[in-house]
Amino acid sequence: MNRDNFLKTNLKNSILFVLISLIVITVSFKLMNAKIAFAALLLILFLPLLVQNKFVMLNLFLIGYPFLPDMVSIIGAFAIFLVYMADIYIYKREDFRVKSFYVPVLFAFVFMTINTATSLLVMGSLRDLAMNFAGMCVFFAITVGVKTRNDLYKVMTSLAISAALVAFWGIVQFKFFGTVAREWVDADVANQISARAYSVFLNPNVFAEYIVLLTPIVVALFWANKDGFKKFVFLMIVGLLLLSLLLTYSRGGLLSLGIAALVFLFFNYRPLIAVAIPLALFSINFLPESIQNRIFSILNTKDSSTSYRFKIWDITKEVIKDHPMTGVGFGHKPFKQVFETYIRSMPIYHAHNTYLQMMAEGGLAGILTFLFVVIAGIVQTLRTIYNTTDKKIKTYACGILAAIIGILAHGMFEDILYIYRIIITIWIVLALSTSISHLQRDE
């Protein structure tokens, strides 16, 4: 490039940068407030420094996002996205490669946008659209930022550190600040359970969803690591997560993590299944009676929380029948508004079943979009497992696949796309699946 062309390119990029900056600050001030506009101004001023340390910035976000308020985390996710975009298109120091999984992600974003625009409660749908867009921003940053196996290890380690902090706080909260809300426990066992762990999630069942997503990732790090000290550290984190899960008293969480464990062993080391299942069943005898009773109540279809779910599912099916093609609108708020027109005595927030929730929100198009994304994620991870010759990559991929299958199993009992921290964690796991798939192809 000669000097004149170089100057013209720099001038063009500078003008573009100034225009985009003015637009971002103006929109932030008009739609949000002066504080958000000031934060946007700081982001722009420190953009060159952030670009130089963008991968560090990404990993710090992965460690801290469970502890951040939703709005702060959403802004942080968008800021990371802007930093990576700036390095690709303005500073041109980052190579951008289109990944095959970008197709279902783009498809999902288009559907979410249309489903929001046609929602029966547009402003309510915007909440969930913003949350999923933040998740997609982090998804994009991870898939662009992870270029080597070491990058992948760093991202997974950041998630493990975050999981350890969340689990530790869950145990502390259970011990010193734990309480049980009436709706958290079946009436028959309420006198046996005085507290449930919920950590930063304000609900034990949501905390269990997080544990189901992160435990297989940490197990994979433990399994693949050859360094004795690091192996011990990851094992301790797994222990914290398992203890936290027991303290949530979440039956769906225990069952889902059990399924995730079987998936991990099936694809990584099948002979251990014959030992793991009897050992897990035998270890139940050593658990406190309250936890044993909670586990055995999985088989009881007559307890209040299970019968409550059955009733919600029946009414949700009526909502789906009345809105079969496009649903009531994206997100839980349109669903809640419509659901309560069918029954006033059940002020619920979601259907306690992800698949019914997707059909109610988006109709046939909604459930097909959801299945398109998760099946594509499963398929690309399976391809990595069967095509790689690297044992470490295979173990990581088995952990990622176990996390995806585990959370999908949990989706039978809860809406896993309701709370922001879980939404963004799911997008992070899908980003790991995409990154490891392309690492395997490159190698």
VMD Tcl script that draws the C-alpha trace (Angstrom):
set ca {
  {0.00 0.00 0.00}
  {1.47 3.38 -1.01}
  {1.52 6.42 1.23}
  {-1.55 8.14 -0.32}
  {-3.70 5.01 -0.06}
  {-2.53 4.46 3.50}
  {-3.51 8.02 4.48}
  {-6.88 7.72 2.74}
  {-7.62 4.43 4.53}
  {-6.65 5.90 7.91}
  {-8.75 9.01 7.28}
  {-11.73 6.87 6.25}
  {-11.40 4.70 9.36}
  {-11.02 7.75 11.61}
  {-14.15 9.41 10.21}
  {-16.06 6.13 10.56}
  {-14.83 5.75 14.13}
  {-15.93 9.29 15.07}
  {-19.38 8.82 13.48}
  {-19.96 5.49 15.22}
  {-18.80 7.00 18.52}
  {-21.22 9.90 18.23}
  {-24.09 7.54 17.37}
  {-23.31 5.22 20.33}
  {-23.09 8.11 22.82}
  {-26.27 9.77 21.49}
  {-28.30 6.55 21.50}
  {-27.01 5.67 24.99}
  {-28.05 9.09 26.31}
  {-31.48 9.07 24.62}
  {-32.51 5.47 25.37}
  {-30.70 4.92 28.67}
  {-29.36 7.77 30.81}
  {-26.37 10.05 31.34}
  {-24.45 7.37 33.29}
  {-24.69 4.90 30.42}
  {-23.67 7.60 27.95}
  {-20.66 8.44 30.14}
  {-19.72 4.73 30.28}
  {-19.94 4.59 26.48}
  {-17.67 7.65 26.25}
  {-15.09 5.98 28.54}
  {-15.26 2.82 26.43}
  {-14.52 4.83 23.29}
  {-11.67 6.80 24.89}
  {-9.99 3.65 26.21}
  {-10.78 1.58 23.11}
  {-7.17 1.34 21.86}
  {-6.01 0.08 25.28}
  {-8.92 -2.36 25.54}
  {-8.24 -3.69 22.05}
  {-4.66 -4.50 23.02}
  {-5.90 -6.47 26.07}
  {-9.18 -7.76 24.70}
  {-8.58 -11.43 25.52}
  {-7.73 -10.53 29.13}
  {-10.85 -8.37 29.22}
  {-12.91 -11.31 27.94}
  {-11.56 -13.69 30.59}
  {-12.13 -11.19 33.39}
  {-15.72 -10.88 32.22}
  {-16.13 -14.68 32.24}
  {-14.91 -14.80 35.84}
  {-17.09 -11.94 37.05}
  {-20.37 -12.03 35.10}
  {-22.35 -14.17 37.61}
  {-21.75 -11.51 40.27}
  {-22.65 -8.48 38.14}
  {-26.12 -6.89 37.99}
  {-27.89 -7.91 34.79}
  {-27.72 -4.48 33.18}
  {-24.01 -4.06 33.97}
  {-23.28 -7.53 32.58}
  {-25.27 -6.83 29.40}
  {-23.36 -3.58 28.86}
  {-20.07 -5.41 29.54}
  {-20.94 -8.11 27.00}
  {-21.78 -5.48 24.39}
  {-18.55 -3.60 25.18}
  {-16.50 -6.78 24.60}
  {-18.30 -7.29 21.30}
  {-17.50 -3.71 20.24}
  {-13.84 -4.13 21.19}
  {-13.50 -7.23 19.03}
  {-15.39 -5.58 16.16}
  {-13.11 -2.55 16.40}
  {-10.01 -4.72 16.20}
  {-11.41 -6.53 13.16}
  {-12.74 -3.61 11.13}
  {-10.97 -0.47 12.42}
  {-7.55 -1.53 13.69}
  {-7.51 -4.59 11.42}
  {-5.27 -6.59 13.74}
  {-7.74 -9.41 14.24}
  {-8.53 -11.95 11.56}
  {-12.19 -12.85 11.20}
  {-13.26 -16.27 10.00}
  {-16.89 -17.19 9.50}
  {-17.75 -20.35 11.45}
  {-20.41 -22.77 10.25}
  {-22.30 -22.45 13.55}
  {-22.80 -18.74 12.85}
  {-25.65 -19.81 10.53}
  {-27.97 -21.19 13.26}
  {-26.96 -18.31 15.55}
  {-27.90 -15.75 12.87}
  {-31.09 -17.69 12.21}
  {-31.92 -17.56 15.94}
  {-31.25 -13.82 16.15}
  {-33.51 -13.11 13.14}
  {-36.28 -15.22 14.66}
  {-35.94 -13.55 18.08}
  {-36.14 -10.11 16.48}
  {-39.23 -10.98 14.43}
  {-40.87 -12.74 17.38}
  {-40.24 -9.60 19.47}
  {-41.69 -7.29 16.81}
  {-44.85 -9.44 16.54}
  {-45.15 -9.99 20.29}
  {-48.37 -9.33 22.16}
  {-46.18 -7.37 24.62}
  {-43.30 -5.85 22.67}
  {-41.65 -4.01 25.58}
  {-41.69 -7.21 27.62}
  {-40.06 -9.15 24.78}
  {-37.27 -6.58 24.48}
  {-35.92 -7.73 27.88}
  {-35.25 -11.27 26.68}
  {-34.02 -10.06 23.28}
  {-31.40 -7.88 25.01}
  {-30.30 -10.77 27.23}
  {-29.87 -13.16 24.32}
  {-28.10 -10.50 22.26}
  {-25.63 -10.04 25.12}
  {-25.07 -13.80 25.12}
  {-24.46 -13.73 21.38}
  {-21.95 -10.89 21.84}
  {-19.91 -13.03 24.24}
  {-20.37 -16.04 21.93}
  {-18.87 -14.00 19.09}
  {-15.94 -12.75 21.21}
  {-15.02 -16.27 22.36}
  {-15.22 -17.80 18.89}
  {-13.03 -15.02 17.48}
  {-10.64 -14.85 20.43}
  {-9.94 -18.58 20.82}
  {-7.32 -19.41 18.22}
  {-5.24 -22.07 19.96}
  {-5.74 -24.92 22.38}
  {-4.11 -22.75 25.07}
  {-6.68 -20.00 24.47}
  {-9.46 -22.55 24.93}
  {-7.85 -23.78 28.14}
  {-7.67 -20.22 29.48}
  {-11.34 -19.56 28.74}
  {-12.40 -22.85 30.36}
  {-10.17 -22.12 33.37}
  {-11.77 -18.69 33.77}
  {-15.17 -20.39 33.85}
  {-13.84 -22.87 36.45}
  {-12.60 -20.01 38.66}
  {-15.97 -18.30 38.36}
  {-17.77 -21.57 39.18}
  {-15.59 -22.05 42.27}
  {-16.44 -18.56 43.55}
  {-20.16 -19.03 42.85}
  {-20.21 -22.46 44.53}
  {-18.25 -21.24 47.56}
  {-20.64 -18.34 48.01}
  {-23.57 -20.74 47.66}
  {-22.24 -22.86 50.52}
  {-21.58 -19.80 52.71}
  {-25.03 -18.41 51.91}
  {-26.66 -21.76 52.77}
  {-24.80 -22.01 56.08}
  {-25.27 -18.46 57.35}
  {-28.05 -16.78 55.34}
  {-30.13 -19.66 53.97}
  {-33.90 -19.49 53.99}
  {-36.63 -21.49 52.31}
  {-39.41 -19.73 50.43}
  {-42.74 -21.52 50.62}
  {-42.84 -22.18 46.88}
  {-39.36 -23.82 46.91}
  {-40.31 -26.94 48.88}
  {-43.09 -29.50 48.73}
  {-45.36 -29.22 51.77}
  {-44.72 -32.85 52.79}
  {-40.98 -32.27 53.37}
  {-40.99 -28.60 54.36}
  {-40.29 -29.47 58.00}
  {-37.12 -31.36 56.98}
  {-35.53 -28.58 54.90}
  {-34.66 -25.35 56.67}
  {-32.55 -23.82 53.89}
  {-31.63 -24.22 50.22}
  {-28.51 -22.90 48.51}
  {-29.09 -20.34 45.78}
  {-25.79 -18.37 45.71}
  {-26.08 -15.35 43.37}
  {-29.17 -16.67 41.56}
  {-31.88 -15.95 44.17}
  {-33.46 -19.32 43.35}
  {-32.00 -22.77 44.11}
  {-33.35 -24.35 40.93}
  {-31.62 -21.72 38.79}
  {-28.40 -22.23 40.75}
  {-28.70 -25.94 39.93}
  {-28.95 -25.09 36.21}
  {-25.65 -23.20 36.46}
  {-24.00 -26.15 38.23}
  {-25.25 -28.58 35.57}
  {-23.70 -26.37 32.87}
  {-20.32 -25.77 34.52}
  {-19.55 -29.05 36.34}
  {-18.85 -31.07 33.14}
  {-16.49 -28.31 31.95}
  {-14.50 -28.45 35.19}
  {-14.53 -32.28 35.17}
  {-13.04 -32.17 31.66}
  {-10.27 -29.83 32.87}
  {-9.55 -32.20 35.77}
  {-9.58 -35.27 33.54}
  {-7.34 -33.84 30.81}
  {-4.79 -32.06 33.01}
  {-1.52 -33.87 33.69}
  {-0.18 -31.35 36.21}
  {-0.77 -32.83 39.68}
  {-1.42 -29.53 41.46}
  {-3.83 -28.22 38.79}
  {-5.59 -31.57 38.75}
  {-6.10 -31.30 42.51}
  {-7.43 -27.73 42.20}
  {-9.97 -28.71 39.55}
  {-11.02 -31.71 41.64}
  {-11.66 -29.40 44.60}
  {-13.80 -27.16 42.39}
  {-15.80 -30.18 41.25}
  {-16.29 -31.04 44.93}
  {-17.56 -27.53 45.68}
  {-20.00 -27.72 42.78}
  {-21.33 -31.14 43.81}
  {-21.77 -30.04 47.43}
  {-23.56 -26.91 46.25}
  {-25.85 -28.97 44.05}
  {-26.81 -31.18 47.01}
  {-27.53 -28.08 49.07}
  {-29.88 -26.73 46.38}
  {-32.09 -29.79 46.97}
  {-32.88 -29.57 43.25}
  {-34.20 -32.91 42.02}
  {-34.04 -31.80 38.40}
  {-30.45 -30.65 38.91}
  {-29.35 -33.98 40.41}
  {-31.05 -35.97 37.66}
  {-29.68 -33.72 34.89}
  {-26.13 -33.83 36.22}
  {-26.40 -37.61 36.44}
  {-27.35 -37.70 32.75}
  {-24.45 -35.33 31.96}
  {-22.06 -37.64 33.83}
  {-23.24 -40.65 31.83}
  {-22.77 -38.72 28.56}
  {-19.23 -37.72 29.57}
  {-18.24 -41.27 30.50}
  {-19.94 -42.84 27.47}
  {-17.92 -40.78 25.02}
  {-14.72 -40.51 27.05}
  {-14.28 -43.71 29.11}
  {-17.18 -46.18 28.85}
  {-15.84 -48.94 31.15}
  {-16.17 -46.57 34.12}
  {-19.97 -46.47 33.70}
  {-20.22 -49.97 35.15}
  {-18.54 -48.70 38.33}
  {-19.99 -45.18 38.45}
  {-23.69 -46.10 38.50}
  {-23.55 -48.58 41.44}
  {-21.17 -46.26 43.31}
  {-23.52 -43.28 42.87}
  {-26.53 -45.31 44.04}
  {-24.62 -46.69 47.02}
  {-23.36 -43.22 48.05}
  {-26.96 -42.02 48.48}
  {-27.03 -44.02 51.73}
  {-24.42 -41.69 53.25}
  {-26.29 -38.47 52.47}
  {-28.37 -36.63 55.09}
  {-31.92 -37.89 55.39}
  {-33.40 -34.65 54.08}
  {-31.40 -34.95 50.85}
  {-32.24 -38.66 50.53}
  {-35.94 -37.91 50.85}
  {-35.65 -35.15 48.29}
  {-33.93 -37.50 45.82}
  {-36.49 -40.29 46.33}
  {-39.35 -37.81 45.85}
  {-38.38 -37.71 42.14}
  {-40.51 -40.86 41.79}
  {-43.47 -39.29 43.60}
  {-45.78 -37.74 41.03}
  {-48.28 -36.66 43.69}
  {-46.21 -34.16 45.66}
  {-47.33 -30.55 45.46}
  {-44.49 -29.17 43.33}
  {-44.84 -31.94 40.73}
  {-48.63 -31.69 40.53}
  {-48.25 -27.90 40.31}
  {-46.00 -28.36 37.26}
  {-48.46 -30.78 35.66}
  {-51.19 -28.16 35.97}
  {-48.96 -25.46 34.47}
  {-48.08 -27.76 31.58}
  {-51.74 -28.50 30.86}
  {-52.62 -24.80 30.69}
  {-49.50 -24.04 28.63}
  {-50.67 -26.63 26.09}
  {-53.91 -24.64 25.80}
  {-51.89 -21.47 25.14}
  {-49.92 -23.31 22.44}
  {-53.14 -24.64 20.88}
  {-54.51 -21.10 20.61}
  {-51.24 -19.64 19.21}
  {-49.79 -22.52 17.17}
  {-47.63 -20.86 14.51}
  {-46.00 -17.70 15.93}
  {-46.75 -17.96 19.65}
  {-47.55 -15.11 22.03}
  {-44.19 -13.34 21.67}
  {-40.57 -13.72 22.65}
  {-39.72 -13.87 26.36}
  {-41.49 -14.73 29.58}
  {-43.49 -11.51 30.01}
  {-45.86 -12.02 27.04}
  {-46.27 -15.64 28.14}
  {-47.08 -14.62 31.72}
  {-49.61 -12.04 30.55}
  {-51.43 -14.52 28.28}
  {-51.16 -17.47 30.70}
  {-52.90 -15.54 33.47}
  {-55.91 -14.94 31.23}
  {-56.48 -18.71 31.37}
  {-56.21 -18.96 35.17}
  {-56.00 -16.06 37.62}
  {-54.99 -18.13 40.64}
  {-51.55 -19.15 39.28}
  {-49.28 -16.07 38.92}
  {-46.41 -17.97 37.27}
  {-43.44 -16.57 35.30}
  {-42.70 -19.48 32.95}
  {-43.93 -22.95 32.03}
  {-41.32 -24.92 34.02}
  {-40.51 -26.72 30.77}
  {-38.23 -25.16 28.16}
  {-39.80 -26.98 25.21}
  {-43.36 -26.02 26.08}
  {-42.13 -22.48 26.83}
  {-40.49 -22.20 23.38}
  {-43.68 -23.41 21.67}
  {-45.82 -20.99 23.68}
  {-43.53 -18.03 23.00}
  {-42.70 -18.69 19.35}
  {-45.11 -21.36 18.14}
  {-43.85 -23.96 15.68}
  {-41.20 -21.53 14.42}
  {-39.91 -21.02 17.97}
  {-39.39 -24.67 18.84}
  {-37.84 -25.43 15.43}
  {-35.39 -22.54 15.85}
  {-34.44 -23.70 19.33}
  {-33.92 -27.29 18.15}
  {-31.93 -26.09 15.14}
  {-29.44 -24.29 17.39}
  {-29.02 -27.03 20.02}
  {-28.87 -29.90 17.52}
  {-26.27 -28.02 15.46}
  {-24.24 -27.52 18.65}
  {-24.50 -31.22 19.53}
  {-23.57 -32.34 16.01}
  {-20.48 -30.15 15.77}
  {-19.30 -31.34 19.19}
  {-19.85 -34.99 18.27}
  {-17.83 -34.46 15.08}
  {-14.98 -33.11 17.19}
  {-15.11 -36.12 19.51}
  {-15.04 -38.64 16.66}
  {-12.62 -36.82 14.35}
  {-9.90 -35.59 16.71}
  {-6.79 -37.64 17.48}
  {-5.89 -35.40 20.42}
  {-7.02 -36.92 23.74}
  {-7.14 -33.56 25.49}
  {-9.34 -32.00 22.79}
  {-11.60 -35.06 22.93}
  {-11.94 -34.80 26.71}
  {-12.79 -31.09 26.49}
  {-15.37 -31.83 23.80}
  {-16.90 -34.59 25.95}
  {-17.27 -32.09 28.80}
  {-18.92 -29.55 26.50}
  {-21.29 -32.17 25.06}
  {-22.19 -33.35 28.58}
  {-22.99 -29.74 29.57}
  {-25.27 -29.29 26.54}
  {-27.11 -32.60 27.05}
  {-27.33 -32.03 30.81}
  {-28.95 -28.61 30.51}
  {-31.34 -29.88 27.82}
  {-32.40 -32.62 30.25}
  {-32.92 -29.97 32.94}
  {-35.09 -28.12 30.42}
  {-37.73 -30.80 30.96}
  {-38.33 -29.41 34.47}
  {-37.43 -25.71 34.21}
  {-37.28 -22.91 31.66}
  {-33.51 -22.67 31.18}
  {-33.86 -19.49 29.07}
  {-35.52 -17.35 31.73}
  {-32.68 -15.96 33.90}
  {-29.96 -13.86 32.25}
  {-27.00 -15.56 33.97}
  {-28.13 -18.94 32.61}
  {-28.88 -17.55 29.15}
  {-25.37 -16.13 28.82}
  {-23.81 -19.32 30.24}
  {-25.58 -21.40 27.59}
  {-24.22 -19.10 24.86}
  {-20.74 -19.46 26.40}
  {-20.98 -23.27 26.28}
  {-22.11 -23.09 22.64}
  {-19.12 -20.81 21.96}
  {-16.81 -23.44 23.47}
  {-18.42 -26.06 21.22}
  {-17.85 -23.89 18.15}
  {-14.29 -22.98 19.11}
  {-13.18 -26.55 19.80}
  {-14.80 -27.71 16.57}
  {-12.71 -25.28 14.52}
  {-9.56 -25.99 16.52}
  {-9.96 -29.66 15.66}
  {-10.44 -28.84 11.98}
  {-7.37 -26.60 11.93}
  {-5.21 -29.21 13.64}
}
mol new
graphics top color blue
foreach p $ca { graphics top sphere $p radius 0.5 }
foreach p [lrange $ca 0 end-1] q [lrange $ca 1 end] { graphics top cylinder $p $q radius 0.2 }
display resetview
